[in-house]
Amino acid sequence: MSAITALVLGAGNRGANAYGSYGMAHPNELDIVAVAEPDAPRRARISTAHDIAPDLQFESWEAALARPQLAQVAFITTQDNMHVGPTIAALQAGYDVLLEKPMATSPADCALLVETAERLGRTLQICHVLRYTNFFSTLYDIIRSGRLGDIISIDHRENVAWYHMAHSFVRGNWGIEADSNPMILAKCCHDLDILLWIMGQSVTKLTSYGSLYHFRPQFAPANAPLRCQGDDAQVCPAAATCIHYAPRIYNAESANPAGPVPSEYSFSPGDFMLNALDGGNTPQSRWEKLKTSRYGRCVYRCGNDVVDRQVIAMEFENGVPCTFTMHGHSDRENRTMRWDGTKATLYAEFGYDQAQHIRICEHGGMYHDVKEEIIVPPPASSGHGGGDHGLVRDFLAAVQGRPSHRQTTARASLESHLLAFAAETSRKSGHSVDFVQYKKQI
Ligand SMILES: NC(=O)c1ccc[n+]([C@@H]2O[C@H](COP(=O)([O-])OP(=O)(O)OC[C@H]3O[C@@H](n4cnc5c(N)ncnc54)[C@H](O)[C@@H]3O)[C@@H](O)[C@H]2O)c1
C-alpha cells in the first residue's frame, strides 16, 4: 500500500515534531508533501526534513487551501483559536482531517465542525493521544472485561508538574483564557475523553470548583523584575531561590554574563519546552532569546488567568459517581487513578518518563493483597507515552477504512469537549449543571 500524502497546516511543536516525526519514522505509511507555516525557519525545517517541493510550501493555511487539493489528508496543528477556519476549508476541499485538540474554543464551533464533517462524509479525528497509549488501552480492556465487577466509583487525577504549569499555562500559549481557552478544556479534554470512552456512556450532571491560586503578583519575590534576567548585570534578586527562574529552567544560565547564580536547584527542560522557546541549541542563544520571549517573564506577573486547580464531581448515566482533579503543582507529571468495583479495586499511575503501572487488588483477601501488577514500560518512540505516533497510525488506518476500538469520531470528541465547557460553566456560576439539558441548548 502506498503512503498516505499529507498537508500540514501549522508546523510548530505538534505539526513538525509530534506528527511530522511519524512520517520520518514510517515513510512508507505517511508522506508529508505540503506545508503551510508563516514562520520561515519552521517552514524551512519541515520542508527540508520531508523534502517538500518549493511550490508546496505556503505561508498560511489560507494560501494552501486556496489551491486544489494537494494531498489526501490534512494535519491541522495551528493554535487553539485557529482551528475552525482551516478545518472547515479543508473538509470542503476534500481532505480527511486530523485536528489537534481542543477542536474549537466554543461549544457552538465544536458542534459546527462535527456537523460539517458528517454532512460532507469526511473523516475528522481529534488528537486524543491518550487513547492510543498501551497504558490506557490496557486500562480500557481490564475495566471492560468486568474483572472489577460493577463499577462503584472512579477517582481520576491529572497531576500537572509545576514546571509544565508555569511553561504552558502561565508563561505560555494557554495562560490567558481569552487568547486560548479554559484549562479544563485545554489540558483535560483528554482525560474527560478517556473517562467517557472507558465508561461507554455519558454524564448526567456535574459540579465544578477551582481557581487560580499561586501564579499571581502577590506571590512575586520582593523586588522581582518583570523578566527574570532584569538586565544582564542584575538578574532577579530571587534567582538563587526561585524554582521558576527562567535561565535555569531553559538551560541558559551558564551564559549569564555576570556568572551563573549558584543554586541548590538543577533542572533539565523537556524537548517540548525548548521547542516552544525556539531559542537555538546553545546556552548563549537561549539566554538572548529569553530576553524577549514570553518564557523569560516572571511567572508571578504574566497576566495569566487560567486556574491552577480544579475539581469536577460528576455522575454517569448508570449512576457511577466520578471525581476528576486537575492541578498544576505536582512534583512530577502524571495521572493517577483509582477505580473501585464490586469485585476488585484498581490503582493506576501513568507518567511519561517513569514506568506506568496498574495494580488490581481483588476483594475477599486482606487489603493490599495485590493479585496482579501490570507494568507498562514507557515507549521510547514518541511523546505522550507513545500516544502521538499511535494516534497517527490509527488515523491513517481510519482513512483507509481499517477501524480500531481506540479510534474516536469527532462526535465522540464533542462529548468530552462539551463536558469541559459545562464544567467551566459550573465553576464560574457556582451551580451544578444538568449535562443532558446543557447539550440540548448547544
Ligand atoms: N494532543 C495533545 O496532547 C497536544 C499537546 C500540545 C498541544 N496541542 C495542541 O496542538 C496545537 C498546536 O500546538 P503547538 O504547541 O504545536 O503550537 P505552536 O505554536 O508550536 O504551533 C502552531 C503553529 O501554527 C503556525 N501558524 C500561525 N498562523 C498560521 C497560519 N495562518 N497558517 C498556518 N500556520 C500558522 C504558527 O506559526 C506555529 O508554528 C494547539 O491547538 C495545542 O493546544 C495538543
The ligand as a Gaussian input file, in Angstrom:
#p B3LYP/6-31G(d) Opt

LIG

0 1
 N       -2.784000      16.441000      21.558000
 C       -2.027000      16.933000      22.517000
 O       -1.770000      16.276000      23.504000
 C       -1.500000      18.333000      22.399000
 C       -0.347000      18.719000      23.108000
 C        0.121000      20.017000      22.969000
 C       -0.560000      20.905000      22.149000
 N       -1.683000      20.521000      21.492000
 C       -2.432000      21.422000      20.609000
 O       -1.753000      21.454000      19.350000
 C       -1.964000      22.716000      18.722000
 C       -0.626000      23.294000      18.307000
 O        0.192000      23.432000      19.456000
 P        1.754000      23.693000      19.316000
 O        2.328000      23.575000      20.676000
 O        2.300000      22.889000      18.211000
 O        1.735000      25.245000      18.902000
 P        2.826000      26.037000      18.066000
 O        2.554000      27.463000      18.365000
 O        4.174000      25.467000      18.311000
 O        2.419000      25.704000      16.551000
 C        1.396000      26.365000      15.843000
 C        1.979000      26.809000      14.526000
 O        0.935000      27.392000      13.730000
 C        1.564000      28.386000      12.956000
 N        0.590000      29.306000      12.349000
 C        0.171000      30.523000      12.801000
 N       -0.650000      31.087000      11.910000
 C       -0.762000      30.228000      10.863000
 C       -1.459000      30.280000       9.625000
 N       -2.218000      31.321000       9.259000
 N       -1.340000      29.211000       8.781000
 C       -0.569000      28.144000       9.110000
 N        0.126000      28.067000      10.281000
 C        0.013000      29.091000      11.145000
 C        2.499000      29.066000      13.952000
 O        3.480000      29.862000      13.328000
 C        3.065000      27.881000      14.694000
 O        4.296000      27.413000      14.153000
 C       -2.731000      23.566000      19.730000
 O       -4.092000      23.548000      19.417000
 C       -2.470000      22.856000      21.047000
 O       -3.465000      23.061000      22.032000
 C       -2.147000      19.249000      21.608000

